[in-house]
Amino acid sequence: MQQSDQFAKSAWMLASVAVVVAALYLAKSVLAPLTLAVLLSFMLSPVCEWLERRRLGRIPSVLITAIVGFTILGAAGWTVVVQMTDLAPKVPGYQKNLAAKLHSANAQFSALLSQVTRTAEKMTENLSEPAHEPQGTDEWPFAVRVITPPMSPVQIFGGMFGTLLESLGSTGMVVILVVFFLIRRDDLRDRFIRLVGQGQVTQTTQMLEDASTRVSRYLSMQLLVNVTFGTAAGVGLYLIGVPNAVLWGILTTTLKFVPYLGAWIAALMPVGLSMAISTNWMAPSLTIGLFVVLEFVSGNVIEPWLYGKNTGVSAVAVLLAAVLWTWLWGVTGLLLATPLTVCLLVIGKHVPQLSFLDTLLGNEPVFEPKKRVYQRLVAGDREEATELFEENLELKRLIEVYDTVLIPVLVEAETNWHRGELSEERHLFILQSLKEMIQEQDERQRELNEKEIIQNTKEIVVDPTLSGDTSSPPNQCILCLPAHDTADEIAGTMLAQTLEIPGYMIESTPATTPSKDLVDLVEQRKPVVICISATPPSVVIRARNLCLRLRRRYPEVHLVVGLWDAPGELNKAKEQIGDSKTTHVVTTLADAHEQIRNLIKIQPVPCGT
């Protein structure tokens, strides 16, 4: 029953996605201008708000913003038309130089290209000849000739001006919608919250503010980056001598909105043109070098400085979104891919029903560090698990990483193994891997300590008149005992490794030591504090049994019982173990450290004296 319900939900989700994609594709002539208008409204709304704060009023602020913004866009479009009109007559004159470049680069390729061209021309000539009736066969008894009727004036007018009228209509729709959205943005916001929020005003308002802030900041900063990039490209191309440098600068500014590939797409035409106008390879090399340097500076200096690439969208999601939106809406979708993906990501963060969008599109890790390390160990990838562990060490102290990463990994492995969800072989692999990680840290710590001792020995001047040692007696011991098995031993080793107290010897006992020998070891070491390490499951039972044996023989020695990452209520566990003046229950290494340091200040009498 549960599987059928899950299958029904999956089928319903796939059907919903299919319907949405089909609607986006079929209604692109309406939705694309509408979406562009919404995004432009996001970008222009900060300017309108700035003008309104100067007491210009809502309508004057919107009109000034819209007029200035669309005038700049119109001027850029008109400049592109003028530049292309100027370039078109010059193109045939560049063919000779371009052919020479191609021939010098690859003569064989040029010859092959010419052969293909001649073959295509011959095929065209053959196809243009009138068909002849076959000789000696009845397959084609008559020659068929298709006569196209002359086009009417309406058809001619539609063919010439249809595309232009469609573009002008879409542009006019975008302008009107932008002005309307800016004027009525408060009312539209309230209506959207009422329609979508379903009574959750706080959540919906936060979603809108997050979306508005992210998209407005992204578009504004990206526009600044693109204009800077395009201006530098235009100036550089002008200095190199590439014709119509203004056209390529505007084209570069526009195509830079395409993630990752926009700059290189924009570089194709200037590079080809530089090859056509020059007799050597200097201009093409300078053109390629110009775009390489600009892309490097933009991606590594300007963009991190301006907005730090804080769109929150993963690189793979951006590329897939670019492919999807290009398929749906063509060039317009390609330019709008990243802003639309950012909007979907924000919606996924704030709408629980659409949280899968945050998982699919976001760049944040979907697992916590402990889950990632455990997953890699279950997969048998010890190297990557170690890398993840070391990455966390760069951000946190060793004891914090042990408490938040390795001990939870150890507990989850033990729990799943006892439930039968983890095989014996994989369980042993995880335990061995954790042991090796801890041993590597122990070796590194010893190397650091040796270096510090050597350094301090060189710097300290010993005064022979001074004698005595103010530190604690060197024979005092803190003993870490495992409650039952290897997992308890590993956790105890973590505690012993991180517990550094001058004048005290911290010793961790292996799990292979029999229970009877543990008591004898306590008699030999005479510890001032005994730490009992226990990991789930059955954590309370194992720790209680060992505590009872130790308390019967050494009632005055302090016991620190570590129920590492134990589930359930701590007070109940303390009652079962018997928390008292000499028995202290903790659940983390940090708490154990604090408890032990507090106890050794009491200076208890060592056992057996």
C-alpha positions as CSV (number, residue, x, y, z in Angstrom):
1,M,0.0,0.0,0.0
2,Q,2.8,2.4,0.9
3,Q,4.7,1.5,-2.3
4,S,1.6,2.2,-4.4
5,D,1.1,5.6,-2.7
6,Q,4.7,6.5,-3.4
7,F,4.4,5.4,-7.0
8,A,1.2,7.5,-7.4
9,K,2.9,10.6,-5.9
10,S,5.9,10.1,-8.3
11,A,3.6,9.7,-11.3
12,W,1.6,12.8,-10.3
13,M,4.9,14.8,-9.9
14,L,6.1,13.6,-13.3
15,A,2.8,14.5,-14.9
16,S,2.8,17.9,-13.3
17,V,6.3,18.6,-14.6
18,A,5.3,17.5,-18.1
19,V,2.3,19.8,-18.1
20,V,4.3,22.7,-16.8
21,V,7.1,22.2,-19.5
22,A,4.5,21.8,-22.2
23,A,2.7,25.0,-21.1
24,L,6.0,26.9,-21.0
25,Y,6.9,25.7,-24.5
26,L,3.4,26.4,-26.1
27,A,2.9,29.8,-24.4
28,K,6.4,31.1,-25.0
29,S,5.2,34.0,-27.1
30,V,3.4,35.3,-24.1
31,L,5.4,34.0,-21.1
32,A,8.8,35.0,-22.5
33,P,8.0,38.8,-22.7
34,L,6.1,38.5,-19.3
35,T,9.1,36.9,-17.6
36,L,11.5,39.5,-19.2
37,A,9.3,42.3,-17.9
38,V,9.3,40.8,-14.4
39,L,13.1,40.5,-14.3
40,L,13.6,44.0,-15.7
41,S,11.2,45.2,-13.0
42,F,13.4,43.5,-10.4
43,M,16.4,45.3,-11.8
44,L,14.8,48.7,-12.1
45,S,12.9,48.8,-8.8
46,P,15.9,49.8,-6.7
47,V,16.4,52.9,-9.0
48,C,12.7,53.7,-8.6
49,E,12.8,53.4,-4.8
50,W,15.9,55.6,-4.7
51,L,14.1,58.3,-6.7
52,E,11.0,58.0,-4.6
53,R,13.1,58.6,-1.4
54,R,14.1,61.9,-3.1
55,R,10.4,62.8,-3.0
56,L,9.8,62.6,-6.7
57,G,6.6,60.6,-6.4
58,R,5.8,57.1,-7.7
59,I,4.7,57.9,-11.3
60,P,7.5,60.4,-12.1
61,S,10.1,58.1,-10.6
62,V,8.8,55.2,-12.7
63,L,8.7,57.2,-15.9
64,I,12.2,58.6,-15.5
65,T,13.6,55.2,-14.8
66,A,11.7,53.6,-17.7
67,I,12.6,56.3,-20.2
68,V,16.3,56.3,-19.2
69,G,16.6,52.5,-19.1
70,F,14.8,51.8,-22.4
71,T,16.5,54.8,-24.1
72,I,19.9,53.2,-23.3
73,L,18.6,49.8,-24.6
74,G,17.2,51.4,-27.7
75,A,20.4,53.3,-28.4
76,A,22.4,50.1,-28.0
77,G,20.0,48.3,-30.4
78,W,20.2,51.1,-33.0
79,T,24.0,51.1,-32.7
80,V,24.0,47.4,-33.5
81,V,21.9,47.9,-36.6
82,V,24.1,50.8,-37.8
83,Q,27.3,48.8,-37.2
84,M,25.9,45.7,-39.0
85,T,24.8,47.8,-41.9
86,D,28.3,49.2,-42.2
87,L,29.9,45.7,-41.9
88,A,27.7,43.9,-44.4
89,P,29.2,45.4,-47.6
90,K,32.8,44.8,-46.3
91,V,32.3,41.0,-45.8
92,P,33.0,39.9,-49.4
93,G,36.2,41.8,-49.4
94,Y,37.5,39.8,-46.4
95,Q,36.9,36.4,-48.0
96,K,40.3,36.4,-49.9
97,N,42.4,37.0,-46.7
98,L,40.3,34.5,-44.8
99,A,40.8,31.9,-47.5
100,A,44.5,32.5,-47.4
101,K,44.6,32.1,-43.6
102,L,42.7,28.8,-43.8
103,H,45.0,27.6,-46.6
104,S,48.1,28.5,-44.6
105,A,46.7,26.8,-41.5
106,N,45.6,23.6,-43.2
107,A,46.0,23.3,-46.9
108,Q,44.4,19.9,-47.0
109,F,41.3,21.1,-45.1
110,S,41.0,24.0,-47.5
111,A,41.2,21.7,-50.5
112,L,38.6,19.4,-49.0
113,L,36.3,22.4,-48.3
114,S,36.6,23.5,-52.0
115,Q,35.8,20.0,-53.2
116,V,32.7,19.9,-51.0
117,T,31.6,23.3,-52.3
118,R,32.1,22.3,-55.9
119,T,30.1,19.1,-55.4
120,A,27.3,21.0,-53.8
121,E,27.2,23.4,-56.7
122,K,27.0,20.5,-59.2
123,M,24.2,18.9,-57.2
124,T,22.4,22.3,-57.2
125,E,22.8,22.6,-61.0
126,N,21.5,19.0,-61.6
127,L,18.6,19.6,-59.4
128,S,17.7,22.8,-61.2
129,E,17.6,21.1,-64.6
130,P,14.2,20.1,-65.9
131,A,13.2,16.4,-65.3
132,H,13.3,14.1,-68.3
133,E,10.9,11.3,-68.9
134,P,12.6,7.9,-68.3
135,Q,13.4,5.8,-71.3
136,G,12.0,2.2,-71.6
137,T,10.1,2.1,-68.3
138,D,6.6,2.9,-67.2
139,E,7.4,4.2,-63.7
140,W,7.2,7.9,-64.8
141,P,5.0,8.2,-67.8
142,F,4.5,11.9,-67.3
143,A,6.8,14.7,-66.3
144,V,5.5,16.5,-63.2
145,R,6.1,20.2,-62.8
146,V,5.0,22.2,-59.7
147,I,3.9,25.7,-60.5
148,T,3.9,28.0,-57.5
149,P,1.1,30.6,-57.7
150,P,2.2,34.2,-57.4
151,M,2.2,35.7,-53.9
152,S,-0.5,38.2,-53.1
153,P,0.4,41.7,-51.8
154,V,-0.8,40.7,-48.3
155,Q,1.6,37.7,-48.3
156,I,4.5,39.9,-49.5
157,F,3.8,42.5,-46.8
158,G,3.5,39.8,-44.1
159,G,6.8,38.1,-45.2
160,M,8.6,41.4,-45.2
161,F,7.3,43.0,-42.0
162,G,5.9,40.1,-40.0
163,T,9.0,39.4,-38.0
164,L,9.6,43.2,-37.5
165,L,6.0,43.7,-36.3
166,E,6.3,40.7,-34.0
167,S,9.5,42.0,-32.5
168,L,8.1,45.5,-32.1
169,G,5.0,44.0,-30.5
170,S,7.0,42.0,-28.0
171,T,9.1,45.0,-27.2
172,G,6.1,47.2,-26.7
173,M,4.5,44.6,-24.4
174,V,7.7,44.4,-22.3
175,V,7.8,48.2,-21.9
176,I,4.2,48.5,-20.9
177,L,4.4,45.6,-18.5
178,V,7.6,47.0,-16.9
179,V,6.0,50.4,-16.3
180,F,2.8,48.8,-15.0
181,F,4.7,46.5,-12.7
182,L,6.8,49.3,-11.3
183,I,3.8,51.6,-10.6
184,R,1.7,48.9,-9.1
185,R,4.4,46.8,-7.4
186,D,3.1,47.2,-3.9
187,D,-0.4,46.1,-4.9
188,L,0.9,43.2,-7.0
189,R,3.1,42.1,-4.1
190,D,0.1,42.0,-1.7
191,R,-2.1,40.2,-4.1
192,F,0.7,37.6,-4.7
193,I,1.1,37.0,-1.0
194,R,-2.7,36.6,-0.6
195,L,-2.9,34.2,-3.5
196,V,0.2,32.1,-2.9
197,G,0.8,32.5,0.8
198,Q,-2.4,30.8,1.9
199,G,-2.4,32.7,5.2
200,Q,1.4,32.3,5.7
201,V,2.2,36.0,5.4
202,T,5.6,35.8,7.1
203,Q,6.9,32.9,5.0
204,T,5.7,34.3,1.7
205,T,7.0,37.8,2.5
206,Q,10.4,36.4,3.3
207,M,10.4,34.4,0.1
208,L,9.6,37.6,-2.0
209,E,12.2,39.6,-0.2
210,D,14.8,36.9,-0.7
211,A,13.9,36.5,-4.4
212,S,13.8,40.3,-5.0
213,T,17.1,40.9,-3.2
214,R,18.9,38.0,-5.0
215,V,17.6,38.6,-8.4
216,S,18.0,42.4,-8.3
217,R,21.5,42.1,-6.9
218,Y,22.4,39.5,-9.5
219,L,21.0,41.4,-12.4
220,S,22.5,44.7,-11.4
221,M,26.0,43.3,-10.6
222,Q,25.9,41.1,-13.7
223,L,25.0,44.1,-15.9
224,L,27.9,46.1,-14.4
225,V,30.3,43.2,-15.0
226,N,29.0,42.7,-18.6
227,V,29.2,46.4,-19.4
228,T,32.8,46.6,-18.0
229,F,33.7,43.4,-19.9
230,G,32.1,44.6,-23.2
231,T,33.7,48.0,-22.9
232,A,37.1,46.6,-22.3
233,A,36.6,44.2,-25.2
234,G,35.5,47.0,-27.6
235,V,38.4,49.2,-26.7
236,G,40.9,46.4,-27.0
237,L,39.5,45.3,-30.4
238,Y,39.7,48.9,-31.6
239,L,43.3,49.2,-30.6
240,I,44.1,45.8,-32.3
241,G,42.4,47.1,-35.5
242,V,39.4,44.9,-35.7
243,P,36.6,46.7,-37.7
244,N,33.3,47.6,-36.0
245,A,34.7,47.3,-32.5
246,V,31.6,48.9,-31.0
247,L,29.4,46.2,-32.5
248,W,31.5,43.4,-30.9
249,G,31.6,45.3,-27.6
250,I,27.8,45.4,-27.4
251,L,27.5,41.8,-28.6
252,T,30.0,40.7,-25.9
253,T,28.0,42.7,-23.2
254,T,24.8,40.9,-24.3
255,L,26.2,37.4,-24.6
256,K,28.1,37.6,-21.3
257,F,24.7,36.9,-19.7
258,V,25.0,33.4,-21.0
259,P,26.8,31.5,-18.2
260,Y,30.3,30.3,-18.7
261,L,30.2,30.2,-22.5
262,G,28.9,33.6,-23.4
263,A,32.2,35.4,-23.6
264,W,33.7,32.6,-25.9
265,I,30.7,32.7,-28.2
266,A,31.1,36.5,-28.5
267,A,34.8,36.0,-29.3
268,L,34.2,33.9,-32.3
269,M,33.2,36.7,-34.7
270,P,36.0,39.1,-33.8
271,V,38.6,36.3,-34.0
272,G,37.3,35.3,-37.4
273,L,37.2,38.9,-38.6
274,S,40.8,39.5,-37.3
275,M,41.9,36.6,-39.4
276,A,40.2,38.0,-42.4
277,I,41.7,41.5,-42.2
278,S,45.3,40.6,-41.4
279,T,48.0,39.1,-43.5
280,N,49.7,37.4,-40.5
281,W,48.7,35.8,-37.2
282,M,49.4,38.8,-35.0
283,A,45.8,40.2,-34.9
284,P,44.1,36.9,-34.3
285,S,46.6,36.0,-31.5
286,L,46.1,39.4,-29.8
287,T,42.3,39.0,-30.1
288,I,42.3,35.6,-28.5
289,G,44.7,36.8,-25.8
290,L,42.4,39.8,-25.1
291,F,39.4,37.6,-24.4
292,V,41.4,35.2,-22.3
293,V,42.8,37.9,-20.1
294,L,39.4,39.6,-19.8
295,E,37.7,36.4,-18.9
296,F,40.4,35.5,-16.3
297,V,40.2,39.0,-14.7
298,S,36.4,39.0,-14.7
299,G,36.0,35.5,-13.3
300,N,38.7,35.8,-10.6
301,V,38.8,39.4,-9.6
302,I,35.8,41.5,-10.7
303,E,32.9,39.0,-10.1
304,P,34.1,37.8,-6.6
305,W,34.7,41.4,-5.6
306,L,31.3,42.7,-6.7
307,Y,28.9,39.9,-5.7
308,G,31.1,36.8,-4.8
309,K,29.0,34.6,-7.2
310,N,26.4,34.4,-4.4
311,T,23.5,33.3,-6.6
312,G,23.5,30.0,-4.6
313,V,23.0,28.0,-7.8
314,S,25.4,25.1,-8.6
315,A,27.4,25.2,-11.8
316,V,25.8,22.1,-13.2
317,A,22.3,23.5,-12.5
318,V,23.2,26.7,-14.4
319,L,24.4,24.8,-17.5
320,L,21.4,22.4,-17.5
321,A,19.1,25.4,-17.0
322,A,20.7,27.2,-19.9
323,V,20.0,24.1,-22.1
324,L,16.4,23.7,-20.9
325,W,15.4,27.4,-21.3
326,T,17.1,27.7,-24.7
327,W,15.1,24.7,-25.9
328,L,11.9,26.3,-24.5
329,W,12.3,29.9,-25.4
330,G,15.3,30.2,-27.7
331,V,17.8,33.0,-27.4
332,T,15.5,34.8,-24.8
333,G,15.5,31.7,-22.6
334,L,19.3,31.4,-22.9
335,L,19.7,35.0,-21.6
336,L,17.2,34.5,-18.8
337,A,18.4,31.1,-17.7
338,T,20.4,32.1,-14.7
339,P,17.9,34.7,-13.3
340,L,15.0,32.2,-13.7
341,T,17.0,29.5,-12.0
342,V,17.8,31.8,-9.1
343,C,14.1,32.5,-8.7
344,L,13.2,28.8,-8.7
345,L,16.0,28.2,-6.1
346,V,14.5,30.8,-3.8
347,I,11.0,29.4,-4.2
348,G,12.4,25.9,-3.3
349,K,14.0,27.3,-0.1
350,H,10.8,28.8,1.2
351,V,8.0,26.5,-0.1
352,P,8.1,23.1,1.5
353,Q,6.2,21.4,-1.3
354,L,8.9,22.6,-3.8
355,S,11.9,21.9,-1.6
356,F,13.2,19.5,-4.2
357,L,14.2,22.6,-6.3
358,D,16.6,23.7,-3.6
359,T,18.1,20.2,-3.6
360,L,18.4,20.0,-7.4
361,L,19.6,23.6,-8.0
362,G,21.4,24.7,-4.9
363,N,25.2,24.7,-4.4
364,E,25.0,23.9,-0.7
365,P,25.9,20.3,0.3
366,V,22.8,18.1,0.7
367,F,24.4,16.1,3.5
368,E,26.0,17.2,6.8
369,P,29.7,16.5,7.1
370,K,29.0,13.4,9.3
371,K,26.6,12.1,6.7
372,R,29.0,12.7,3.8
373,V,31.9,10.9,5.6
374,Y,29.6,8.0,6.6
375,Q,28.3,7.7,3.0
376,R,31.8,7.6,1.5
377,L,32.9,4.9,4.1
378,V,29.8,2.8,3.3
379,A,30.7,3.2,-0.4
380,G,34.2,1.9,0.5
381,D,35.9,5.2,-0.5
382,R,38.4,5.7,2.4
383,E,40.4,8.4,0.6
384,E,37.5,10.8,0.0
385,A,36.2,10.2,3.5
386,T,39.7,11.2,4.8
387,E,39.7,14.3,2.6
388,L,36.3,15.3,4.0
389,F,37.5,14.8,7.5
390,E,40.6,16.9,6.9
391,E,38.5,19.7,5.2
392,N,36.5,19.9,8.5
393,L,39.8,20.1,10.4
394,E,40.6,23.3,8.5
395,L,37.5,24.9,9.9
396,K,37.2,23.5,13.4
397,R,39.3,22.1,16.2
398,L,40.1,18.4,16.4
399,I,37.8,17.8,19.4
400,E,34.9,19.5,17.6
401,V,35.4,17.4,14.5
402,Y,35.5,14.3,16.6
403,D,32.3,15.3,18.4
404,T,30.4,16.4,15.3
405,V,31.7,14.1,12.6
406,L,33.6,10.9,13.6
407,I,31.7,9.9,16.7
408,P,28.3,10.3,14.9
409,V,29.8,8.2,12.0
410,L,30.9,5.6,14.6
411,V,27.5,5.6,16.3
412,E,25.6,5.3,13.0
413,A,27.8,2.4,11.8
414,E,27.3,0.5,15.1
415,T,23.5,1.1,15.0
416,N,23.1,0.0,11.4
417,W,25.3,-3.0,12.0
418,H,23.3,-4.2,14.9
419,R,20.1,-3.8,12.9
420,G,21.5,-5.9,10.1
421,E,21.5,-3.0,7.6
422,L,25.3,-3.1,7.4
423,S,27.4,-6.1,6.4
424,E,30.1,-7.5,8.7
425,E,32.8,-6.7,6.1
426,R,31.7,-3.1,5.6
427,H,31.4,-2.6,9.4
428,L,34.9,-3.8,9.9
429,F,36.1,-1.6,7.1
430,I,34.5,1.5,8.6
431,L,36.0,0.8,12.1
432,Q,39.5,0.2,10.5
433,S,39.2,3.4,8.5
434,L,38.2,5.4,11.6
435,K,41.2,3.9,13.5
436,E,43.6,5.0,10.7
437,M,42.2,8.5,10.7
438,I,42.8,8.8,14.4
439,Q,46.3,7.3,14.2
440,E,47.2,9.8,11.5
441,Q,46.1,12.7,13.7
442,D,48.0,11.2,16.6
443,E,51.2,11.0,14.5
444,R,50.8,14.5,13.3
445,Q,50.3,15.7,16.8
446,R,53.4,14.0,18.0
447,E,55.4,15.5,15.3
448,L,54.2,19.0,16.2
449,N,54.9,18.3,19.9
450,E,58.4,17.2,19.1
451,K,59.0,20.3,17.0
452,E,57.7,22.5,19.8
453,I,59.9,20.7,22.4
454,I,63.0,21.2,20.2
455,Q,62.1,24.9,19.6
456,N,61.4,25.5,23.3
457,T,64.7,23.7,24.3
458,K,66.6,26.1,22.1
459,E,64.9,29.2,23.5
460,I,64.9,28.3,27.2
461,V,67.9,29.2,29.3
462,V,68.1,26.8,32.3
463,D,69.0,28.4,35.7
464,P,70.9,25.9,37.8
465,T,69.8,27.7,41.0
466,L,66.2,26.7,40.3
467,S,65.0,23.3,41.2
468,G,61.7,21.6,41.7
469,D,58.7,21.2,39.4
470,T,55.4,23.1,39.9
471,S,53.4,20.8,37.6
472,S,51.4,17.8,38.8
473,P,53.3,14.6,39.8
474,P,54.2,12.7,36.7
475,N,52.9,9.4,38.0
476,Q,49.2,10.5,38.1
477,C,47.1,8.7,35.5
478,I,43.8,9.2,33.7
479,L,42.6,5.8,32.3
480,C,40.1,5.4,29.4
481,L,38.4,2.0,29.4
482,P,36.1,0.7,26.6
483,A,32.7,-0.5,27.9
484,H,32.5,-3.5,25.5
485,D,33.8,-3.6,21.9
486,T,36.0,-1.9,19.3
487,A,33.7,1.0,18.8
488,D,34.0,1.9,22.5
489,E,37.8,1.6,22.2
490,I,37.8,4.0,19.2
491,A,35.8,6.6,21.0
492,G,38.0,6.3,24.0
493,T,41.1,6.8,21.9
494,M,39.6,10.0,20.6
495,L,39.1,11.2,24.2
496,A,42.7,10.2,25.2
497,Q,44.2,11.8,22.1
498,T,42.4,15.2,22.6
499,L,42.9,15.2,26.4
500,E,46.2,16.9,27.0
501,I,46.9,17.8,30.7
502,P,50.4,18.6,31.8
503,G,51.7,16.2,34.4
504,Y,49.1,13.5,33.7
505,M,49.5,10.4,31.7
506,I,46.4,9.6,29.6
507,E,46.1,6.0,28.6
508,S,43.5,4.2,26.4
509,T,42.9,0.5,26.8
510,P,42.2,-1.8,23.8
511,A,38.8,-3.6,23.6
512,T,40.6,-7.0,23.5
513,T,41.5,-6.7,27.2
514,P,39.3,-9.1,29.2
515,S,36.9,-7.5,31.8
516,K,38.8,-9.2,34.7
517,D,42.1,-7.7,33.4
518,L,40.6,-4.2,33.2
519,V,40.1,-4.2,37.0
520,D,43.7,-5.4,37.5
521,L,44.9,-2.7,35.1
522,V,43.2,-0.1,37.3
523,E,45.1,-1.5,40.3
524,Q,48.4,-1.2,38.5
525,R,47.9,2.3,37.1
526,K,46.1,3.8,40.2
527,P,44.3,6.4,38.1
528,V,42.8,9.6,39.6
529,V,40.0,9.5,37.0
530,I,38.6,6.6,35.0
531,C,36.8,7.3,31.8
532,I,34.3,4.7,30.5
533,S,33.7,4.9,26.8
534,A,30.3,3.5,25.5
535,T,28.7,3.9,22.1
536,P,25.1,3.0,21.1
537,P,23.2,0.7,21.0
538,S,22.8,-0.8,24.5
539,V,25.0,2.0,25.7
540,V,23.5,2.3,29.2
541,I,23.6,-1.4,30.0
542,R,27.3,-1.9,29.0
543,A,28.4,1.2,30.9
544,R,26.4,0.3,34.0
545,N,27.9,-3.2,34.3
546,L,31.5,-1.9,34.2
547,C,30.7,1.0,36.6
548,L,29.3,-1.5,39.1
549,R,32.4,-3.6,39.1
550,L,34.7,-0.6,39.5
551,R,32.6,1.1,42.2
552,R,32.6,-2.0,44.3
553,R,36.4,-2.2,44.3
554,Y,37.3,1.5,44.1
555,P,34.5,3.5,45.5
556,E,36.5,6.7,45.9
557,V,37.8,7.0,42.3
558,H,35.9,9.4,40.0
559,L,34.2,7.7,37.0
560,V,33.4,9.8,33.9
561,V,31.0,7.8,31.8
562,G,30.9,8.8,28.2
563,L,27.6,7.8,26.5
564,W,28.7,9.2,23.1
565,D,25.9,10.7,21.1
566,A,23.4,8.5,23.0
567,P,19.8,8.8,22.0
568,G,17.1,9.4,24.6
569,E,16.9,11.4,27.7
570,L,20.1,12.0,29.6
571,N,18.5,12.2,33.0
572,K,17.0,8.7,32.6
573,A,20.4,7.4,31.6
574,K,22.0,9.0,34.7
575,E,19.4,7.3,36.9
576,Q,20.1,3.9,35.4
577,I,23.9,4.2,35.7
578,G,23.7,5.8,39.2
579,D,25.0,9.3,38.8
580,S,26.6,10.4,42.1
581,K,29.4,12.4,43.5
582,T,31.9,10.0,42.1
583,T,30.1,9.0,38.9
584,H,29.6,11.6,36.2
585,V,27.7,11.1,32.9
586,V,28.6,13.0,29.7
587,T,27.6,12.7,26.0
588,T,30.4,14.6,24.2
589,L,34.1,14.8,24.3
590,A,34.0,18.5,25.1
591,D,31.8,17.8,28.2
592,A,34.2,15.0,29.2
593,H,37.1,17.4,28.9
594,E,35.4,19.9,31.1
595,Q,34.4,17.3,33.7
596,I,37.8,15.8,33.9
597,R,39.6,19.1,34.3
598,N,37.2,20.1,37.1
599,L,37.8,16.8,38.9
600,I,41.6,16.8,38.8
601,K,41.5,20.2,40.6
602,I,39.9,18.3,43.6
603,Q,43.1,16.1,43.7
604,P,41.4,12.8,44.7
605,V,43.3,10.0,46.4
606,P,44.5,7.5,43.8
607,C,43.0,4.1,44.1
608,G,44.8,1.5,46.1
609,T,46.4,4.0,48.5
